[in-house]
Each structure stands twice: as C-alpha cells, then as structure tokens.
C-alpha cells in the first residue's frame, strides 16, 4: 500500500490535519473495497494524528525515538507490501503502555471513532464493527455522543449510502 508513505510523510511533518484527511480517504476506500488492511491503516493514521496532538507522548525522548523508528520502518514496510500492520498497531499500544494506559489506548479509541464514521457513512453497525474489530455497542455508544449520525434525520437507502461513500473518494 503506497498510501502508507503519505501517512509516514504526514507523521514526520507533524501533520495532524493531513493524517486525519488521509485516514478518511483510506477508510472510505477500504470500506468500498471491503479491504480490512486499508481500514487498519486508516485507524493507524487516525491514531497517529491523536498521538501528535498530545505533547506528553514526546516527554520521554528515548520512548518517542523508539516509537518513531518503529512507525517509520513499519510504514515503509507496508509500502513495500510487507504485512507489518500488526507491528504498527503494537507500537501504538506499547507507546500508551509507557504512559500507564492499557485498555483505553489510543489505538482502541481510534478503532471506535473510525467505526463510528463508517456507521455514519451508512454501513450497518455490525459491518462497521467487523471492519474495525470492536464491539458494536462501542460504535453505537460513540455515535450517540456525537451529532454526525443525527444530522440528516432521514433514512437513506443502501444504494444512496454506497454512492455517498464513493463521493468521499
């Protein structure tokens, strides 16, 4: 997945907004193609954006440098077609563990938020849940805390939902 190099570039340039946009683009493309690897990369891009927003992640220089190296190597490997998505996910989890965060880590929160977006874009909660690997109730709970799902207030056909998703690309 060559798009992983764009994720790497945005990360190295401290591009929080760029990572969010890339995450949305990769997520929409992955949902259309039912490509779980792309969805996992979208989650990683979103999580990296969250990491860059929090200054405390950089307070321990050795931890940050080790994390950055793992992210760089992992994203470069993904671009070459190597199956390193899990390595990237583990690097995010390990970073949080260094700061005392375990079950509510940045990766898990990103999975919930990306699943909530998929649901808002018209996927069923079950499908969104399966694509991001979190429980349905976590996605529904996140969706209930935001207005993004309630904005239209009308039901949308599956055909229209697919068309809306395609327009995001």
C-alpha positions in Angstrom: 0.0 0.0 0.0 1.9 3.0 -1.3 -0.5 5.3 0.6 1.4 4.3 3.7 4.2 6.6 2.5 1.8 9.5 2.6 0.9 8.6 6.1 4.6 8.4 7.0 5.3 11.8 5.4 2.4 13.4 7.3 3.6 11.9 10.6 7.2 13.1 10.1 5.9 16.6 9.2 3.7 16.7 12.4 0.7 16.9 10.0 -2.2 16.2 12.3 -4.8 17.5 9.9 -3.2 15.7 6.9 -3.3 12.4 8.9 -7.0 12.9 9.6 -7.7 13.6 5.9 -5.6 10.6 4.8 -7.4 8.4 7.4 -10.8 9.5 6.0 -9.7 8.8 2.4 -8.2 5.4 3.3 -11.2 4.4 5.4 -13.7 5.2 2.6 -11.6 3.4 0.1 -11.2 0.4 2.4 -14.9 0.3 3.1 -15.8 0.3 -0.6 -13.3 -2.5 -1.3 -14.0 -4.3 1.9 -10.2 -4.2 2.5 -9.5 -4.7 6.1 -5.8 -3.9 5.7 -6.7 -0.5 4.4 -9.1 0.1 7.2 -6.4 -0.9 9.7 -4.1 1.6 8.1 -6.8 4.3 8.3 -7.1 3.5 12.0 -3.3 3.8 12.4 -3.3 7.2 10.6 -6.1 8.4 12.9 -4.2 7.2 16.0 -1.0 8.8 14.8 -2.9 12.1 14.5 -4.1 11.7 18.1 -0.6 11.0 19.2 0.8 14.1 17.6 -1.9 16.2 19.4 -0.7 15.1 22.8 2.6 16.7 23.8 3.1 14.2 26.7 3.9 11.4 24.3 7.2 13.2 23.5 8.3 13.8 27.1 10.4 10.7 27.2 12.8 11.1 24.4 14.0 7.5 24.2 10.5 6.2 24.1 9.5 8.7 21.4 12.5 7.9 19.3 11.9 4.2 19.5 8.2 4.7 18.7 9.0 6.9 15.7 11.6 4.4 14.4 9.0 1.6 14.6 6.4 3.7 12.8 8.8 4.7 10.1 10.1 1.2 9.5 6.6 -0.3 9.6 5.0 2.2 7.2 7.9 1.8 4.8 7.5 -2.0 5.0 3.7 -1.7 4.3 4.5 0.4 1.2 6.7 -2.5 0.0 3.9 -4.9 0.6 5.1 -6.4 3.8 2.4 -7.4 6.4 3.5 -5.0 9.1 0.1 -3.5 10.1 0.2 -5.5 13.3 3.7 -4.2 14.1 2.4 -0.7 13.7 -0.6 -1.4 16.0 1.7 -2.9 18.6 3.9 0.2 18.5 0.9 2.4 19.3 -0.2 0.1 22.2 3.4 0.0 23.5 3.6 3.8 23.4 0.5 4.1 25.6 1.7 1.4 28.0 4.8 3.6 28.6 2.4 6.2 29.9 0.3 4.0 32.0 -2.6 3.5 29.6 -3.7 0.0 28.8 -7.3 -0.9 27.9 -8.2 2.6 26.8 -5.3 3.1 24.5 -5.1 5.5 21.5 -5.4 2.6 19.0 -8.6 1.3 20.6 -10.2 4.8 20.7 -9.3 5.3 17.0 -11.0 2.0 16.1 -14.1 3.1 17.8 -14.1 6.5 16.2 -13.4 5.1 12.7 -16.1 2.5 13.2 -18.5 5.3 14.2 -17.6 7.2 11.0 -18.3 4.0 8.9 -21.7 3.8 10.6 -22.4 7.5 10.0 -21.5 7.0 6.3 -24.2 4.3 6.1 -22.7 1.0 7.0 -24.6 -1.2 9.4 -23.3 -1.2 13.0 -22.5 -4.9 12.5 -20.4 -4.4 9.4 -18.7 -1.3 10.8 -17.9 -3.4 13.9 -16.4 -6.2 11.9 -14.3 -3.9 9.8 -12.7 -2.1 12.8 -12.6 -5.1 15.2 -14.5 -3.5 18.1 -17.8 -4.3 19.7 -21.0 -3.0 18.1 -22.1 -1.3 21.3 -18.9 0.7 21.5 -19.6 2.1 18.0 -23.2 2.9 18.9 -22.1 4.5 22.1 -19.6 6.7 20.3 -22.2 7.6 17.7 -24.7 8.5 20.4 -22.2 11.0 21.8 -21.9 12.9 18.5 -24.4 14.6 16.2 -22.9 13.3 13.0 -25.4 10.4 12.7 -28.4 12.5 13.6 -27.7 15.4 11.2 -29.8 14.2 8.3 -32.7 12.8 10.2 -34.0 10.7 7.3 -33.5 7.1 6.3 -31.2 6.5 3.4 -31.3 3.6 1.0 -28.3 1.2 0.8 -27.7 2.4 -2.8 -27.6 6.1 -1.7 -25.3 5.2 1.2 -22.8 3.5 -1.2 -23.0 6.5 -3.5 -22.3 8.8 -0.6 -19.3 6.7 0.4 -17.9 6.7 -3.2 -18.2 10.5 -3.3 -15.8 10.7 -0.3 -13.1 9.3 -2.6 
